[in-house]
Amino acid sequence: MKDNYQEGHIVKLVAVKGIGFVQGRDGTERFFHRSVVRGNRFALLREGQVVTFVAEDDAPKGPRCSEVVQGDGRTVADIEANGNR
């Protein structure tokens, strides 16, 4: 298992294609495919939801995630409303 996990949030999901994009705290958007979502939980992801991911910024087609882990259900809006991250 990789140990370079980062936290970010889902900025876009295209459910019919099984793809999405995560924005990390560094502001970089990274592509991911449903096959890299741990536990086969792609259908449970929502835009704005906080996730943990492993970045592959040197991938041939641009930045992507090699693993995405669903968080505890918090969204960016929840975090901003509570004043913590």
PyRosetta script that sets phi, psi and omega in degrees:
from pyrosetta import init, pose_from_sequence

init()
pose = pose_from_sequence("MKDNYQEGHIVKLVAVKGIGFVQGRDGTERFFHRSVVRGNRFALLREGQVVTFVAEDDAPKGPRCSEVVQGDGRTVADIEANGNR")
pose.set_psi(1, 141.3)
pose.set_omega(1, -179.1)
pose.set_phi(2, -80.0)
pose.set_psi(2, 148.7)
pose.set_omega(2, -177.3)
pose.set_phi(3, -113.0)
pose.set_psi(3, 15.7)
pose.set_omega(3, -178.2)
pose.set_phi(4, -107.0)
pose.set_psi(4, 53.3)
pose.set_omega(4, 179.7)
pose.set_phi(5, -75.7)
pose.set_psi(5, 146.4)
pose.set_omega(5, 176.5)
pose.set_phi(6, -127.7)
pose.set_psi(6, 160.7)
pose.set_omega(6, 175.8)
pose.set_phi(7, -106.6)
pose.set_psi(7, 142.7)
pose.set_omega(7, 177.7)
pose.set_phi(8, -160.3)
pose.set_psi(8, -162.1)
pose.set_omega(8, 178.4)
pose.set_phi(9, -143.4)
pose.set_psi(9, 157.2)
pose.set_omega(9, 179.9)
pose.set_phi(10, -74.7)
pose.set_psi(10, 123.2)
pose.set_omega(10, 177.8)
pose.set_phi(11, -101.5)
pose.set_psi(11, -24.8)
pose.set_omega(11, 178.5)
pose.set_phi(12, -156.9)
pose.set_psi(12, 139.2)
pose.set_omega(12, 173.8)
pose.set_phi(13, -126.4)
pose.set_psi(13, 137.1)
pose.set_omega(13, 173.5)
pose.set_phi(14, -122.0)
pose.set_psi(14, 85.7)
pose.set_omega(14, -171.5)
pose.set_phi(15, -59.0)
pose.set_psi(15, -39.7)
pose.set_omega(15, -177.4)
pose.set_phi(16, -65.2)
pose.set_psi(16, -24.1)
pose.set_omega(16, 177.5)
pose.set_phi(17, -100.2)
pose.set_psi(17, -9.5)
pose.set_omega(17, 179.6)
pose.set_phi(18, 69.9)
pose.set_psi(18, 35.0)
pose.set_omega(18, -179.6)
pose.set_phi(19, -130.2)
pose.set_psi(19, 165.1)
pose.set_omega(19, 176.4)
pose.set_phi(20, -161.5)
pose.set_psi(20, 178.2)
pose.set_omega(20, 179.4)
pose.set_phi(21, -134.9)
pose.set_psi(21, 136.2)
pose.set_omega(21, 178.4)
pose.set_phi(22, -113.2)
pose.set_psi(22, 137.2)
pose.set_omega(22, 172.3)
pose.set_phi(23, -107.5)
pose.set_psi(23, 123.3)
pose.set_omega(23, 178.3)
pose.set_phi(24, -81.5)
pose.set_psi(24, 172.7)
pose.set_omega(24, 178.0)
pose.set_phi(25, -62.8)
pose.set_psi(25, -22.1)
pose.set_omega(25, 178.1)
pose.set_phi(26, -79.4)
pose.set_psi(26, -2.5)
pose.set_omega(26, 178.2)
pose.set_phi(27, 89.9)
pose.set_psi(27, -6.7)
pose.set_omega(27, -179.6)
pose.set_phi(28, -78.5)
pose.set_psi(28, 132.1)
pose.set_omega(28, 173.9)
pose.set_phi(29, -91.5)
pose.set_psi(29, 135.6)
pose.set_omega(29, -178.5)
pose.set_phi(30, -128.3)
pose.set_psi(30, 136.2)
pose.set_omega(30, 178.0)
pose.set_phi(31, -73.1)
pose.set_psi(31, 148.3)
pose.set_omega(31, 167.9)
pose.set_phi(32, -146.5)
pose.set_psi(32, 151.8)
pose.set_omega(32, 176.7)
pose.set_phi(33, -106.8)
pose.set_psi(33, 151.9)
pose.set_omega(33, -178.1)
pose.set_phi(34, -54.6)
pose.set_psi(34, -26.4)
pose.set_omega(34, -177.9)
pose.set_phi(35, -68.2)
pose.set_psi(35, -16.5)
pose.set_omega(35, -179.8)
pose.set_phi(36, -98.2)
pose.set_psi(36, 1.6)
pose.set_omega(36, 178.5)
pose.set_phi(37, -81.6)
pose.set_psi(37, 119.0)
pose.set_omega(37, -176.6)
pose.set_phi(38, -61.8)
pose.set_psi(38, 136.3)
pose.set_omega(38, 176.6)
pose.set_phi(39, 77.6)
pose.set_psi(39, 14.8)
pose.set_omega(39, 178.7)
pose.set_phi(40, 52.8)
pose.set_psi(40, 46.4)
pose.set_omega(40, -174.2)
pose.set_phi(41, -109.9)
pose.set_psi(41, 24.4)
pose.set_omega(41, -178.5)
pose.set_phi(42, -54.0)
pose.set_psi(42, -43.5)
pose.set_omega(42, -176.3)
pose.set_phi(43, -62.5)
pose.set_psi(43, -19.0)
pose.set_omega(43, -179.0)
pose.set_phi(44, -90.3)
pose.set_psi(44, -9.0)
pose.set_omega(44, -179.3)
pose.set_phi(45, -74.1)
pose.set_psi(45, 149.4)
pose.set_omega(45, 178.6)
pose.set_phi(46, -135.5)
pose.set_psi(46, 148.8)
pose.set_omega(46, 175.6)
pose.set_phi(47, -61.2)
pose.set_psi(47, 138.1)
pose.set_omega(47, -178.5)
pose.set_phi(48, 91.0)
pose.set_psi(48, -13.9)
pose.set_omega(48, -177.8)
pose.set_phi(49, -71.0)
pose.set_psi(49, 138.8)
pose.set_omega(49, 177.1)
pose.set_phi(50, -77.7)
pose.set_psi(50, 133.6)
pose.set_omega(50, 178.2)
pose.set_phi(51, -135.9)
pose.set_psi(51, 166.1)
pose.set_omega(51, 172.2)
pose.set_phi(52, -111.9)
pose.set_psi(52, 142.8)
pose.set_omega(52, -175.7)
pose.set_phi(53, -149.1)
pose.set_psi(53, 163.3)
pose.set_omega(53, 172.7)
pose.set_phi(54, -110.4)
pose.set_psi(54, 122.3)
pose.set_omega(54, -176.8)
pose.set_phi(55, -90.0)
pose.set_psi(55, 142.6)
pose.set_omega(55, 169.5)
pose.set_phi(56, -123.9)
pose.set_psi(56, 84.5)
pose.set_omega(56, -174.9)
pose.set_phi(57, -76.5)
pose.set_psi(57, -13.3)
pose.set_omega(57, -179.4)
pose.set_phi(58, -103.6)
pose.set_psi(58, 20.3)
pose.set_omega(58, 179.0)
pose.set_phi(59, -64.7)
pose.set_psi(59, 147.5)
pose.set_omega(59, -175.9)
pose.set_phi(60, -55.8)
pose.set_psi(60, -34.3)
pose.set_omega(60, -177.9)
pose.set_phi(61, -99.7)
pose.set_psi(61, 10.9)
pose.set_omega(61, 179.3)
pose.set_phi(62, 113.3)
pose.set_psi(62, 175.8)
pose.set_omega(62, -176.1)
pose.set_phi(63, -57.2)
pose.set_psi(63, 135.3)
pose.set_omega(63, 178.3)
pose.set_phi(64, -148.0)
pose.set_psi(64, 171.5)
pose.set_omega(64, 176.4)
pose.set_phi(65, -105.7)
pose.set_psi(65, 135.0)
pose.set_omega(65, 175.4)
pose.set_phi(66, -94.4)
pose.set_psi(66, -10.9)
pose.set_omega(66, 174.9)
pose.set_phi(67, -158.7)
pose.set_psi(67, 139.6)
pose.set_omega(67, 175.7)
pose.set_phi(68, -129.7)
pose.set_psi(68, 130.9)
pose.set_omega(68, -179.3)
pose.set_phi(69, -118.8)
pose.set_psi(69, 123.7)
pose.set_omega(69, 178.9)
pose.set_phi(70, -62.5)
pose.set_psi(70, 136.3)
pose.set_omega(70, 179.4)
pose.set_phi(71, -83.5)
pose.set_psi(71, -155.3)
pose.set_omega(71, -176.6)
pose.set_phi(72, -89.1)
pose.set_psi(72, 11.8)
pose.set_omega(72, 178.1)
pose.set_phi(73, 97.4)
pose.set_psi(73, -7.3)
pose.set_omega(73, 178.8)
pose.set_phi(74, -65.3)
pose.set_psi(74, 150.0)
pose.set_omega(74, 173.3)
pose.set_phi(75, -115.7)
pose.set_psi(75, 168.1)
pose.set_omega(75, 176.9)
pose.set_phi(76, -59.5)
pose.set_psi(76, -40.0)
pose.set_omega(76, 179.3)
pose.set_phi(77, -61.8)
pose.set_psi(77, -40.2)
pose.set_omega(77, 177.3)
pose.set_phi(78, -60.4)
pose.set_psi(78, -45.1)
pose.set_omega(78, -177.3)
pose.set_phi(79, -65.1)
pose.set_psi(79, -45.0)
pose.set_omega(79, 179.5)
pose.set_phi(80, -63.8)
pose.set_psi(80, -37.7)
pose.set_omega(80, -179.5)
pose.set_phi(81, -66.5)
pose.set_psi(81, -33.3)
pose.set_omega(81, -178.3)
pose.set_phi(82, -92.1)
pose.set_psi(82, -7.4)
pose.set_omega(82, 176.2)
pose.set_phi(83, 72.7)
pose.set_psi(83, 21.1)
pose.set_omega(83, 177.3)
pose.set_phi(84, -139.8)
pose.set_psi(84, 165.7)
pose.set_omega(84, -179.9)
pose.set_phi(85, -133.8)
pose.dump_pdb("model.pdb")
